Amino acid sequence: MTFTEQLCTIAIAVLTTMASRFLPFMIFNGKKPTPDFVSYLGNNLPPAILGILVVYCYKSQLLHSSHDTLLAVIAGLLTIGVHLYKKNMLISILVGTLSYVALVYLT
């Protein structure tokens, strides 16, 4: 790949990334009300995506009984407890990640 082709590739990647970041703000600029389906997706997609991630992360571990499976289940239960207590997804994810890493590191 020549230097010019590399520059073009980087420029296209930058423009595509910027367009994907700024386009929603240009489309939904606040002058018109946000469509109902966009509000619905904004409310329901984050928990659905988190559920998919949980299934993906546990799918291979739950089939095998190992020490790591127990650590993952403990961290998952701790995450659920923190989320029920605080109702903050970012804190829940942070506590779950840190607890799993700490459990793996300490055992």
Residue pairs with C-beta under 8 A, 6 or more apart in sequence:
1 9
28 34
28 38
46 89
50 89
54 76
57 72
58 72
58 76
61 68
61 69
61 72
62 69
67 107
68 104
71 100
71 103
71 104
71 107
72 100
74 99
74 103
75 96
75 97
75 99
75 100
75 103
76 96
78 95
78 96
78 99
79 92
79 93
79 95
79 96
79 99
80 92
82 91
82 92
82 95
82 96
83 89
83 91
83 92
86 92
